[in-house]
Amino acid sequence: MTFEKIQAIIVDQLDKEEEEVQLATNFREDLEADSLDLFQIINDIEDEFDIKIESEEGLNTVQDIVTFVEAELAKK
């Protein structure tokens, strides 16, 4: 469920197809996302899951973000 929500946000923000956004997908290399794209995606994820992401450092792939969000949700 977490992956699907994050995938939908990324697809919407970057105007990509769902097939292009998988767990191993790298934002910069595979999706050609820039810093502004990542900022927008992170803002949308924060709003969707009611969490705070302090830095995008270390969040290079979709899996990185899914793991981070699930860890944050487990704290609640």
mmCIF file of the N, C-alpha and C atoms, coordinates in Angstrom:
data_MODEL
# 
_entry.id   MODEL 
# 
loop_
_atom_site.group_PDB 
_atom_site.id 
_atom_site.type_symbol 
_atom_site.label_atom_id 
_atom_site.label_alt_id 
_atom_site.label_comp_id 
_atom_site.label_asym_id 
_atom_site.label_entity_id 
_atom_site.label_seq_id 
_atom_site.pdbx_PDB_ins_code 
_atom_site.Cartn_x 
_atom_site.Cartn_y 
_atom_site.Cartn_z 
_atom_site.occupancy 
_atom_site.B_iso_or_equiv 
_atom_site.pdbx_formal_charge 
_atom_site.auth_seq_id 
_atom_site.auth_comp_id 
_atom_site.auth_asym_id 
_atom_site.auth_atom_id 
_atom_site.pdbx_PDB_model_num 
ATOM 1   N N  . MET A 1 1  ? 0.826  -1.194 0.000   1.00 0.00 ? 1  MET A N  1 
ATOM 2   C CA . MET A 1 1  ? 0.000  0.000  0.000   1.00 0.00 ? 1  MET A CA 1 
ATOM 3   C C  . MET A 1 1  ? 0.872  1.261  0.000   1.00 0.00 ? 1  MET A C  1 
ATOM 4   N N  . THR A 1 2  ? 1.918  1.273  0.787   1.00 0.00 ? 2  THR A N  1 
ATOM 5   C CA . THR A 1 2  ? 2.803  2.437  0.821   1.00 0.00 ? 2  THR A CA 1 
ATOM 6   C C  . THR A 1 2  ? 3.428  2.668  -0.548  1.00 0.00 ? 2  THR A C  1 
ATOM 7   N N  . PHE A 1 3  ? 3.936  1.592  -1.149  1.00 0.00 ? 3  PHE A N  1 
ATOM 8   C CA . PHE A 1 3  ? 4.560  1.718  -2.465  1.00 0.00 ? 3  PHE A CA 1 
ATOM 9   C C  . PHE A 1 3  ? 3.574  2.281  -3.485  1.00 0.00 ? 3  PHE A C  1 
ATOM 10  N N  . GLU A 1 4  ? 2.355  1.771  -3.485  1.00 0.00 ? 4  GLU A N  1 
ATOM 11  C CA . GLU A 1 4  ? 1.374  2.212  -4.474  1.00 0.00 ? 4  GLU A CA 1 
ATOM 12  C C  . GLU A 1 4  ? 1.063  3.697  -4.337  1.00 0.00 ? 4  GLU A C  1 
ATOM 13  N N  . LYS A 1 5  ? 0.953  4.183  -3.109  1.00 0.00 ? 5  LYS A N  1 
ATOM 14  C CA . LYS A 1 5  ? 0.681  5.608  -2.898  1.00 0.00 ? 5  LYS A CA 1 
ATOM 15  C C  . LYS A 1 5  ? 1.862  6.458  -3.361  1.00 0.00 ? 5  LYS A C  1 
ATOM 16  N N  . ILE A 1 6  ? 3.068  6.018  -3.003  1.00 0.00 ? 6  ILE A N  1 
ATOM 17  C CA . ILE A 1 6  ? 4.271  6.751  -3.409  1.00 0.00 ? 6  ILE A CA 1 
ATOM 18  C C  . ILE A 1 6  ? 4.431  6.701  -4.921  1.00 0.00 ? 6  ILE A C  1 
ATOM 19  N N  . GLN A 1 7  ? 4.184  5.545  -5.491  1.00 0.00 ? 7  GLN A N  1 
ATOM 20  C CA . GLN A 1 7  ? 4.269  5.399  -6.947  1.00 0.00 ? 7  GLN A CA 1 
ATOM 21  C C  . GLN A 1 7  ? 3.306  6.371  -7.640  1.00 0.00 ? 7  GLN A C  1 
ATOM 22  N N  . ALA A 1 8  ? 2.088  6.478  -7.146  1.00 0.00 ? 8  ALA A N  1 
ATOM 23  C CA . ALA A 1 8  ? 1.096  7.376  -7.742  1.00 0.00 ? 8  ALA A CA 1 
ATOM 24  C C  . ALA A 1 8  ? 1.560  8.833  -7.668  1.00 0.00 ? 8  ALA A C  1 
ATOM 25  N N  . ILE A 1 9  ? 2.165  9.218  -6.552  1.00 0.00 ? 9  ILE A N  1 
ATOM 26  C CA . ILE A 1 9  ? 2.671  10.585 -6.399  1.00 0.00 ? 9  ILE A CA 1 
ATOM 27  C C  . ILE A 1 9  ? 3.773  10.851 -7.421  1.00 0.00 ? 9  ILE A C  1 
ATOM 28  N N  . ILE A 1 10 ? 4.702  9.912  -7.553  1.00 0.00 ? 10 ILE A N  1 
ATOM 29  C CA . ILE A 1 10 ? 5.821  10.082 -8.485  1.00 0.00 ? 10 ILE A CA 1 
ATOM 30  C C  . ILE A 1 10 ? 5.325  10.125 -9.924  1.00 0.00 ? 10 ILE A C  1 
ATOM 31  N N  . VAL A 1 11 ? 4.419  9.228  -10.274 1.00 0.00 ? 11 VAL A N  1 
ATOM 32  C CA . VAL A 1 11 ? 3.857  9.196  -11.630 1.00 0.00 ? 11 VAL A CA 1 
ATOM 33  C C  . VAL A 1 11 ? 3.198  10.531 -11.947 1.00 0.00 ? 11 VAL A C  1 
ATOM 34  N N  . ASP A 1 12 ? 2.442  11.051 -10.982 1.00 0.00 ? 12 ASP A N  1 
ATOM 35  C CA . ASP A 1 12 ? 1.742  12.319 -11.176 1.00 0.00 ? 12 ASP A CA 1 
ATOM 36  C C  . ASP A 1 12 ? 2.724  13.489 -11.307 1.00 0.00 ? 12 ASP A C  1 
ATOM 37  N N  . GLN A 1 13 ? 3.704  13.550 -10.425 1.00 0.00 ? 13 GLN A N  1 
ATOM 38  C CA . GLN A 1 13 ? 4.649  14.672 -10.412 1.00 0.00 ? 13 GLN A CA 1 
ATOM 39  C C  . GLN A 1 13 ? 5.562  14.691 -11.637 1.00 0.00 ? 13 GLN A C  1 
ATOM 40  N N  . LEU A 1 14 ? 6.007  13.525 -12.051 1.00 0.00 ? 14 LEU A N  1 
ATOM 41  C CA . LEU A 1 14 ? 6.994  13.461 -13.133 1.00 0.00 ? 14 LEU A CA 1 
ATOM 42  C C  . LEU A 1 14 ? 6.379  13.109 -14.482 1.00 0.00 ? 14 LEU A C  1 
ATOM 43  N N  . ASP A 1 15 ? 5.055  12.921 -14.500 1.00 0.00 ? 15 ASP A N  1 
ATOM 44  C CA . ASP A 1 15 ? 4.357  12.599 -15.738 1.00 0.00 ? 15 ASP A CA 1 
ATOM 45  C C  . ASP A 1 15 ? 4.956  11.347 -16.397 1.00 0.00 ? 15 ASP A C  1 
ATOM 46  N N  . LYS A 1 16 ? 5.075  10.307 -15.601 1.00 0.00 ? 16 LYS A N  1 
ATOM 47  C CA . LYS A 1 16 ? 5.637  9.029  -16.051 1.00 0.00 ? 16 LYS A CA 1 
ATOM 48  C C  . LYS A 1 16 ? 4.551  7.967  -16.053 1.00 0.00 ? 16 LYS A C  1 
ATOM 49  N N  . GLU A 1 17 ? 4.866  6.819  -16.642 1.00 0.00 ? 17 GLU A N  1 
ATOM 50  C CA . GLU A 1 17 ? 3.969  5.666  -16.609 1.00 0.00 ? 17 GLU A CA 1 
ATOM 51  C C  . GLU A 1 17 ? 4.275  4.855  -15.346 1.00 0.00 ? 17 GLU A C  1 
ATOM 52  N N  . GLU A 1 18 ? 3.264  4.149  -14.822 1.00 0.00 ? 18 GLU A N  1 
ATOM 53  C CA . GLU A 1 18 ? 3.461  3.337  -13.617 1.00 0.00 ? 18 GLU A CA 1 
ATOM 54  C C  . GLU A 1 18 ? 4.589  2.332  -13.793 1.00 0.00 ? 18 GLU A C  1 
ATOM 55  N N  . GLU A 1 19 ? 4.710  1.759  -14.991 1.00 0.00 ? 19 GLU A N  1 
ATOM 56  C CA . GLU A 1 19 ? 5.732  0.741  -15.246 1.00 0.00 ? 19 GLU A CA 1 
ATOM 57  C C  . GLU A 1 19 ? 7.145  1.308  -15.073 1.00 0.00 ? 19 GLU A C  1 
ATOM 58  N N  . GLU A 1 20 ? 7.297  2.614  -15.242 1.00 0.00 ? 20 GLU A N  1 
ATOM 59  C CA . GLU A 1 20 ? 8.609  3.247  -15.117 1.00 0.00 ? 20 GLU A CA 1 
ATOM 60  C C  . GLU A 1 20 ? 9.027  3.450  -13.658 1.00 0.00 ? 20 GLU A C  1 
ATOM 61  N N  . VAL A 1 21 ? 8.071  3.367  -12.755 1.00 0.00 ? 21 VAL A N  1 
ATOM 62  C CA . VAL A 1 21 ? 8.325  3.648  -11.341 1.00 0.00 ? 21 VAL A CA 1 
ATOM 63  C C  . VAL A 1 21 ? 8.201  2.348  -10.540 1.00 0.00 ? 21 VAL A C  1 
ATOM 64  N N  . GLN A 1 22 ? 9.341  1.708  -10.311 1.00 0.00 ? 22 GLN A N  1 
ATOM 65  C CA . GLN A 1 22 ? 9.410  0.468  -9.544  1.00 0.00 ? 22 GLN A CA 1 
ATOM 66  C C  . GLN A 1 22 ? 10.304 0.696  -8.322  1.00 0.00 ? 22 GLN A C  1 
ATOM 67  N N  . LEU A 1 23 ? 10.391 -0.290 -7.458  1.00 0.00 ? 23 LEU A N  1 
ATOM 68  C CA . LEU A 1 23 ? 11.171 -0.121 -6.227  1.00 0.00 ? 23 LEU A CA 1 
ATOM 69  C C  . LEU A 1 23 ? 12.638 0.195  -6.505  1.00 0.00 ? 23 LEU A C  1 
ATOM 70  N N  . ALA A 1 24 ? 13.206 -0.397 -7.535  1.00 0.00 ? 24 ALA A N  1 
ATOM 71  C CA . ALA A 1 24 ? 14.631 -0.191 -7.829  1.00 0.00 ? 24 ALA A CA 1 
ATOM 72  C C  . ALA A 1 24 ? 14.900 1.068  -8.651  1.00 0.00 ? 24 ALA A C  1 
ATOM 73  N N  . THR A 1 25 ? 13.853 1.792  -9.011  1.00 0.00 ? 25 THR A N  1 
ATOM 74  C CA . THR A 1 25 ? 14.000 2.978  -9.848  1.00 0.00 ? 25 THR A CA 1 
ATOM 75  C C  . THR A 1 25 ? 14.752 4.082  -9.114  1.00 0.00 ? 25 THR A C  1 
ATOM 76  N N  . ASN A 1 26 ? 15.776 4.620  -9.773  1.00 0.00 ? 26 ASN A N  1 
ATOM 77  C CA . ASN A 1 26 ? 16.563 5.724  -9.233  1.00 0.00 ? 26 ASN A CA 1 
ATOM 78  C C  . ASN A 1 26 ? 15.969 7.029  -9.764  1.00 0.00 ? 26 ASN A C  1 
ATOM 79  N N  . PHE A 1 27 ? 15.740 7.977  -8.854  1.00 0.00 ? 27 PHE A N  1 
ATOM 80  C CA . PHE A 1 27 ? 15.088 9.230  -9.252  1.00 0.00 ? 27 PHE A CA 1 
ATOM 81  C C  . PHE A 1 27 ? 15.877 10.008 -10.301 1.00 0.00 ? 27 PHE A C  1 
ATOM 82  N N  . ARG A 1 28 ? 17.137 10.197 -10.052 1.00 0.00 ? 28 ARG A N  1 
ATOM 83  C CA . ARG A 1 28 ? 17.950 11.018 -10.969 1.00 0.00 ? 28 ARG A CA 1 
ATOM 84  C C  . ARG A 1 28 ? 18.331 10.265 -12.238 1.00 0.00 ? 28 ARG A C  1 
ATOM 85  N N  . GLU A 1 29 ? 18.798 9.029  -12.088 1.00 0.00 ? 29 GLU A N  1 
ATOM 86  C CA . GLU A 1 29 ? 19.288 8.282  -13.241 1.00 0.00 ? 29 GLU A CA 1 
ATOM 87  C C  . GLU A 1 29 ? 18.173 7.743  -14.128 1.00 0.00 ? 29 GLU A C  1 
ATOM 88  N N  . ASP A 1 30 ? 17.150 7.144  -13.513 1.00 0.00 ? 30 ASP A N  1 
ATOM 89  C CA . ASP A 1 30 ? 16.093 6.494  -14.301 1.00 0.00 ? 30 ASP A CA 1 
ATOM 90  C C  . ASP A 1 30 ? 14.954 7.441  -14.675 1.00 0.00 ? 30 ASP A C  1 
ATOM 91  N N  . LEU A 1 31 ? 14.622 8.355  -13.778 1.00 0.00 ? 31 LEU A N  1 
ATOM 92  C CA . LEU A 1 31 ? 13.479 9.237  -14.016 1.00 0.00 ? 31 LEU A CA 1 
ATOM 93  C C  . LEU A 1 31 ? 13.895 10.654 -14.407 1.00 0.00 ? 31 LEU A C  1 
ATOM 94  N N  . GLU A 1 32 ? 15.196 10.919 -14.369 1.00 0.00 ? 32 GLU A N  1 
ATOM 95  C CA . GLU A 1 32 ? 15.731 12.233 -14.718 1.00 0.00 ? 32 GLU A CA 1 
ATOM 96  C C  . GLU A 1 32 ? 15.092 13.354 -13.896 1.00 0.00 ? 32 GLU A C  1 
ATOM 97  N N  . ALA A 1 33 ? 14.874 13.073 -12.620 1.00 0.00 ? 33 ALA A N  1 
ATOM 98  C CA . ALA A 1 33 ? 14.285 14.065 -11.717 1.00 0.00 ? 33 ALA A CA 1 
ATOM 99  C C  . ALA A 1 33 ? 15.374 15.016 -11.234 1.00 0.00 ? 33 ALA A C  1 
ATOM 100 N N  . ASP A 1 34 ? 15.027 16.297 -11.156 1.00 0.00 ? 34 ASP A N  1 
ATOM 101 C CA . ASP A 1 34 ? 15.984 17.266 -10.623 1.00 0.00 ? 34 ASP A CA 1 
ATOM 102 C C  . ASP A 1 34 ? 15.611 17.590 -9.175  1.00 0.00 ? 34 ASP A C  1 
ATOM 103 N N  . SER A 1 35 ? 16.345 18.504 -8.570  1.00 0.00 ? 35 SER A N  1 
ATOM 104 C CA . SER A 1 35 ? 16.120 18.840 -7.165  1.00 0.00 ? 35 SER A CA 1 
ATOM 105 C C  . SER A 1 35 ? 14.718 19.368 -6.912  1.00 0.00 ? 35 SER A C  1 
ATOM 106 N N  . LEU A 1 36 ? 14.194 20.173 -7.833  1.00 0.00 ? 36 LEU A N  1 
ATOM 107 C CA . LEU A 1 36 ? 12.839 20.702 -7.675  1.00 0.00 ? 36 LEU A CA 1 
ATOM 108 C C  . LEU A 1 36 ? 11.804 19.579 -7.738  1.00 0.00 ? 36 LEU A C  1 
ATOM 109 N N  . ASP A 1 37 ? 12.003 18.629 -8.658  1.00 0.00 ? 37 ASP A N  1 
ATOM 110 C CA . ASP A 1 37 ? 11.093 17.477 -8.746  1.00 0.00 ? 37 ASP A CA 1 
ATOM 111 C C  . ASP A 1 37 ? 11.085 16.708 -7.424  1.00 0.00 ? 37 ASP A C  1 
ATOM 112 N N  . LEU A 1 38 ? 12.279 16.450 -6.900  1.00 0.00 ? 38 LEU A N  1 
ATOM 113 C CA . LEU A 1 38 ? 12.378 15.705 -5.643  1.00 0.00 ? 38 LEU A CA 1 
ATOM 114 C C  . LEU A 1 38 ? 11.737 16.468 -4.494  1.00 0.00 ? 38 LEU A C  1 
ATOM 115 N N  . PHE A 1 39 ? 11.922 17.767 -4.457  1.00 0.00 ? 39 PHE A N  1 
ATOM 116 C CA . PHE A 1 39 ? 11.307 18.602 -3.425  1.00 0.00 ? 39 PHE A CA 1 
ATOM 117 C C  . PHE A 1 39 ? 9.782  18.455 -3.475  1.00 0.00 ? 39 PHE A C  1 
ATOM 118 N N  . GLN A 1 40 ? 9.215  18.528 -4.664  1.00 0.00 ? 40 GLN A N  1 
ATOM 119 C CA . GLN A 1 40 ? 7.766  18.412 -4.830  1.00 0.00 ? 40 GLN A CA 1 
ATOM 120 C C  . GLN A 1 40 ? 7.281  17.034 -4.420  1.00 0.00 ? 40 GLN A C  1 
ATOM 121 N N  . ILE A 1 41 ? 7.996  15.996 -4.845  1.00 0.00 ? 41 ILE A N  1 
ATOM 122 C CA . ILE A 1 41 ? 7.615  14.626 -4.497  1.00 0.00 ? 41 ILE A CA 1 
ATOM 123 C C  . ILE A 1 41 ? 7.640  14.443 -2.984  1.00 0.00 ? 41 ILE A C  1 
ATOM 124 N N  . ILE A 1 42 ? 8.701  14.922 -2.350  1.00 0.00 ? 42 ILE A N  1 
ATOM 125 C CA . ILE A 1 42 ? 8.817  14.792 -0.894  1.00 0.00 ? 42 ILE A CA 1 
ATOM 126 C C  . ILE A 1 42 ? 7.708  15.561 -0.188  1.00 0.00 ? 42 ILE A C  1 
ATOM 127 N N  . ASN A 1 43 ? 7.389  16.754 -0.657  1.00 0.00 ? 43 ASN A N  1 
ATOM 128 C CA . ASN A 1 43 ? 6.277  17.516 -0.062  1.00 0.00 ? 43 ASN A CA 1 
ATOM 129 C C  . ASN A 1 43 ? 4.971  16.734 -0.154  1.00 0.00 ? 43 ASN A C  1 
ATOM 130 N N  . ASP A 1 44 ? 4.702  16.166 -1.316  1.00 0.00 ? 44 ASP A N  1 
ATOM 131 C CA . ASP A 1 44 ? 3.460  15.401 -1.505  1.00 0.00 ? 44 ASP A CA 1 
ATOM 132 C C  . ASP A 1 44 ? 3.434  14.160 -0.617  1.00 0.00 ? 44 ASP A C  1 
ATOM 133 N N  . ILE A 1 45 ? 4.582  13.494 -0.478  1.00 0.00 ? 45 ILE A N  1 
ATOM 134 C CA . ILE A 1 45 ? 4.657  12.310 0.382   1.00 0.00 ? 45 ILE A CA 1 
ATOM 135 C C  . ILE A 1 45 ? 4.442  12.710 1.848   1.00 0.00 ? 45 ILE A C  1 
ATOM 136 N N  . GLU A 1 46 ? 5.042  13.822 2.263   1.00 0.00 ? 46 GLU A N  1 
ATOM 137 C CA . GLU A 1 46 ? 4.839  14.308 3.636   1.00 0.00 ? 46 GLU A CA 1 
ATOM 138 C C  . GLU A 1 46 ? 3.364  14.575 3.901   1.00 0.00 ? 46 GLU A C  1 
ATOM 139 N N  . ASP A 1 47 ? 2.691  15.205 2.950   1.00 0.00 ? 47 ASP A N  1 
ATOM 140 C CA . ASP A 1 47 ? 1.264  15.505 3.106   1.00 0.00 ? 47 ASP A CA 1 
ATOM 141 C C  . ASP A 1 47 ? 0.428  14.225 3.136   1.00 0.00 ? 47 ASP A C  1 
ATOM 142 N N  . GLU A 1 48 ? 0.735  13.305 2.233   1.00 0.00 ? 48 GLU A N  1 
ATOM 143 C CA . GLU A 1 48 ? -0.030 12.067 2.108   1.00 0.00 ? 48 GLU A CA 1 
ATOM 144 C C  . GLU A 1 48 ? 0.061  11.214 3.377   1.00 0.00 ? 48 GLU A C  1 
ATOM 145 N N  . PHE A 1 49 ? 1.261  11.115 3.940   1.00 0.00 ? 49 PHE A N  1 
ATOM 146 C CA . PHE A 1 49 ? 1.481  10.223 5.076   1.00 0.00 ? 49 PHE A CA 1 
ATOM 147 C C  . PHE A 1 49 ? 1.579  10.946 6.419   1.00 0.00 ? 49 PHE A C  1 
ATOM 148 N N  . ASP A 1 50 ? 1.470  12.268 6.397   1.00 0.00 ? 50 ASP A N  1 
ATOM 149 C CA . ASP A 1 50 ? 1.558  13.078 7.617   1.00 0.00 ? 50 ASP A CA 1 
ATOM 150 C C  . ASP A 1 50 ? 2.852  12.781 8.380   1.00 0.00 ? 50 ASP A C  1 
ATOM 151 N N  . ILE A 1 51 ? 3.968  12.866 7.647   1.00 0.00 ? 51 ILE A N  1 
ATOM 152 C CA . ILE A 1 51 ? 5.292  12.679 8.238   1.00 0.00 ? 51 ILE A CA 1 
ATOM 153 C C  . ILE A 1 51 ? 6.178  13.839 7.804   1.00 0.00 ? 51 ILE A C  1 
ATOM 154 N N  . LYS A 1 52 ? 7.376  13.907 8.378   1.00 0.00 ? 52 LYS A N  1 
ATOM 155 C CA . LYS A 1 52 ? 8.339  14.943 8.013   1.00 0.00 ? 52 LYS A CA 1 
ATOM 156 C C  . LYS A 1 52 ? 9.608  14.267 7.507   1.00 0.00 ? 52 LYS A C  1 
ATOM 157 N N  . ILE A 1 53 ? 10.044 14.669 6.324   1.00 0.00 ? 53 ILE A N  1 
ATOM 158 C CA . ILE A 1 53 ? 11.294 14.180 5.755   1.00 0.00 ? 53 ILE A CA 1 
ATOM 159 C C  . ILE A 1 53 ? 12.261 15.351 5.789   1.00 0.00 ? 53 ILE A C  1 
ATOM 160 N N  . GLU A 1 54 ? 13.248 15.263 6.664   1.00 0.00 ? 54 GLU A N  1 
ATOM 161 C CA . GLU A 1 54 ? 14.163 16.381 6.893   1.00 0.00 ? 54 GLU A CA 1 
ATOM 162 C C  . GLU A 1 54 ? 15.113 16.615 5.725   1.00 0.00 ? 54 GLU A C  1 
ATOM 163 N N  . SER A 1 55 ? 15.539 15.539 5.077   1.00 0.00 ? 55 SER A N  1 
ATOM 164 C CA . SER A 1 55 ? 16.518 15.667 4.005   1.00 0.00 ? 55 SER A CA 1 
ATOM 165 C C  . SER A 1 55 ? 16.292 14.560 2.989   1.00 0.00 ? 55 SER A C  1 
ATOM 166 N N  . GLU A 1 56 ? 16.527 14.888 1.729   1.00 0.00 ? 56 GLU A N  1 
ATOM 167 C CA . GLU A 1 56 ? 16.384 13.853 0.703   1.00 0.00 ? 56 GLU A CA 1 
ATOM 168 C C  . GLU A 1 56 ? 17.677 13.050 0.551   1.00 0.00 ? 56 GLU A C  1 
ATOM 169 N N  . GLU A 1 57 ? 18.686 13.408 1.355   1.00 0.00 ? 57 GLU A N  1 
ATOM 170 C CA . GLU A 1 57 ? 19.959 12.706 1.292   1.00 0.00 ? 57 GLU A CA 1 
ATOM 171 C C  . GLU A 1 57 ? 19.762 11.236 1.635   1.00 0.00 ? 57 GLU A C  1 
ATOM 172 N N  . GLY A 1 58 ? 20.283 10.365 0.812   1.00 0.00 ? 58 GLY A N  1 
ATOM 173 C CA . GLY A 1 58 ? 20.139 8.934  1.023   1.00 0.00 ? 58 GLY A CA 1 
ATOM 174 C C  . GLY A 1 58 ? 18.870 8.366  0.437   1.00 0.00 ? 58 GLY A C  1 
ATOM 175 N N  . LEU A 1 59 ? 18.017 9.224  -0.091  1.00 0.00 ? 59 LEU A N  1 
ATOM 176 C CA . LEU A 1 59 ? 16.767 8.772  -0.711  1.00 0.00 ? 59 LEU A CA 1 
ATOM 177 C C  . LEU A 1 59 ? 16.943 8.828  -2.225  1.00 0.00 ? 59 LEU A C  1 
ATOM 178 N N  . ASN A 1 60 ? 17.633 7.843  -2.761  1.00 0.00 ? 60 ASN A N  1 
ATOM 179 C CA . ASN A 1 60 ? 17.961 7.843  -4.184  1.00 0.00 ? 60 ASN A CA 1 
ATOM 180 C C  . ASN A 1 60 ? 17.012 7.011  -5.031  1.00 0.00 ? 60 ASN A C  1 
ATOM 181 N N  . THR A 1 61 ? 16.425 5.991  -4.412  1.00 0.00 ? 61 THR A N  1 
ATOM 182 C CA . THR A 1 61 ? 15.530 5.116  -5.156  1.00 0.00 ? 61 THR A CA 1 
ATOM 183 C C  . THR A 1 61 ? 14.140 5.141  -4.530  1.00 0.00 ? 61 THR A C  1 
ATOM 184 N N  . VAL A 1 62 ? 13.193 4.602  -5.257  1.00 0.00 ? 62 VAL A N  1 
ATOM 185 C CA . VAL A 1 62 ? 11.828 4.496  -4.734  1.00 0.00 ? 62 VAL A CA 1 
ATOM 186 C C  . VAL A 1 62 ? 11.851 3.624  -3.479  1.00 0.00 ? 62 VAL A C  1 
ATOM 187 N N  . GLN A 1 63 ? 12.644 2.555  -3.496  1.00 0.00 ? 63 GLN A N  1 
ATOM 188 C CA . GLN A 1 63 ? 12.754 1.681  -2.317  1.00 0.00 ? 63 GLN A CA 1 
ATOM 189 C C  . GLN A 1 63 ? 13.229 2.454  -1.096  1.00 0.00 ? 63 GLN A C  1 
ATOM 190 N N  . ASP A 1 64 ? 14.195 3.359  -1.280  1.00 0.00 ? 64 ASP A N  1 
ATOM 191 C CA . ASP A 1 64 ? 14.693 4.167  -0.159  1.00 0.00 ? 64 ASP A CA 1 
ATOM 192 C C  . ASP A 1 64 ? 13.559 4.954  0.484   1.00 0.00 ? 64 ASP A C  1 
ATOM 193 N N  . ILE A 1 65 ? 12.722 5.550  -0.333  1.00 0.00 ? 65 ILE A N  1 
ATOM 194 C CA . ILE A 1 65 ? 11.628 6.363  0.207   1.00 0.00 ? 65 ILE A CA 1 
ATOM 195 C C  . ILE A 1 65 ? 10.570 5.483  0.862   1.00 0.00 ? 65 ILE A C  1 
ATOM 196 N N  . VAL A 1 66 ? 10.231 4.365  0.229   1.00 0.00 ? 66 VAL A N  1 
ATOM 197 C CA . VAL A 1 66 ? 9.237  3.452  0.812   1.00 0.00 ? 66 VAL A CA 1 
ATOM 198 C C  . VAL A 1 66 ? 9.723  2.970  2.185   1.00 0.00 ? 66 VAL A C  1 
ATOM 199 N N  . THR A 1 67 ? 10.979 2.575  2.280   1.00 0.00 ? 67 THR A N  1 
ATOM 200 C CA . THR A 1 67 ? 11.547 2.104  3.552   1.00 0.00 ? 67 THR A CA 1 
ATOM 201 C C  . THR A 1 67 ? 11.504 3.202  4.605   1.00 0.00 ? 67 THR A C  1 
ATOM 202 N N  . PHE A 1 68 ? 11.873 4.423  4.217   1.00 0.00 ? 68 PHE A N  1 
ATOM 203 C CA . PHE A 1 68 ? 11.857 5.566  5.139   1.00 0.00 ? 68 PHE A CA 1 
ATOM 204 C C  . PHE A 1 68 ? 10.437 5.827  5.640   1.00 0.00 ? 68 PHE A C  1 
ATOM 205 N N  . VAL A 1 69 ? 9.479  5.885  4.725   1.00 0.00 ? 69 VAL A N  1 
ATOM 206 C CA . VAL A 1 69 ? 8.086  6.186  5.101   1.00 0.00 ? 69 VAL A CA 1 
ATOM 207 C C  . VAL A 1 69 ? 7.547  5.102  6.018   1.00 0.00 ? 69 VAL A C  1 
ATOM 208 N N  . GLU A 1 70 ? 7.794  3.838  5.696   1.00 0.00 ? 70 GLU A N  1 
ATOM 209 C CA . GLU A 1 70 ? 7.293  2.750  6.538   1.00 0.00 ? 70 GLU A CA 1 
ATOM 210 C C  . GLU A 1 70 ? 7.899  2.790  7.934   1.00 0.00 ? 70 GLU A C  1 
ATOM 211 N N  . ALA A 1 71 ? 9.199  3.169  8.021   1.00 0.00 ? 71 ALA A N  1 
ATOM 212 C CA . ALA A 1 71 ? 9.837  3.298  9.340   1.00 0.00 ? 71 ALA A CA 1 
ATOM 213 C C  . ALA A 1 71 ? 9.204  4.423  10.139  1.00 0.00 ? 71 ALA A C  1 
ATOM 214 N N  . GLU A 1 72 ? 8.918  5.542  9.468   1.00 0.00 ? 72 GLU A N  1 
ATOM 215 C CA . GLU A 1 72 ? 8.291  6.688  10.145  1.00 0.00 ? 72 GLU A CA 1 
ATOM 216 C C  . GLU A 1 72 ? 6.884  6.326  10.618  1.00 0.00 ? 72 GLU A C  1 
ATOM 217 N N  . LEU A 1 73 ? 6.136  5.622  9.792   1.00 0.00 ? 73 LEU A N  1 
ATOM 218 C CA . LEU A 1 73 ? 4.780  5.240  10.154  1.00 0.00 ? 73 LEU A CA 1 
ATOM 219 C C  . LEU A 1 73 ? 4.778  4.245  11.318  1.00 0.00 ? 73 LEU A C  1 
ATOM 220 N N  . ALA A 1 74 ? 5.801  3.411  11.393  1.00 0.00 ? 74 ALA A N  1 
ATOM 221 C CA . ALA A 1 74 ? 5.898  2.434  12.487  1.00 0.00 ? 74 ALA A CA 1 
ATOM 222 C C  . ALA A 1 74 ? 6.127  3.119  13.826  1.00 0.00 ? 74 ALA A C  1 
ATOM 223 N N  . LYS A 1 75 ? 6.678  4.330  13.804  1.00 0.00 ? 75 LYS A N  1 
ATOM 224 C CA . LYS A 1 75 ? 6.927  5.084  15.035  1.00 0.00 ? 75 LYS A CA 1 
ATOM 225 C C  . LYS A 1 75 ? 5.648  5.667  15.630  1.00 0.00 ? 75 LYS A C  1 
ATOM 226 N N  . LYS A 1 76 ? 4.626  5.783  14.808  1.00 0.00 ? 76 LYS A N  1 
ATOM 227 C CA . LYS A 1 76 ? 3.383  6.417  15.267  1.00 0.00 ? 76 LYS A CA 1 
ATOM 228 C C  . LYS A 1 76 ? 2.537  5.475  16.089  1.00 0.00 ? 76 LYS A C  1 
# 
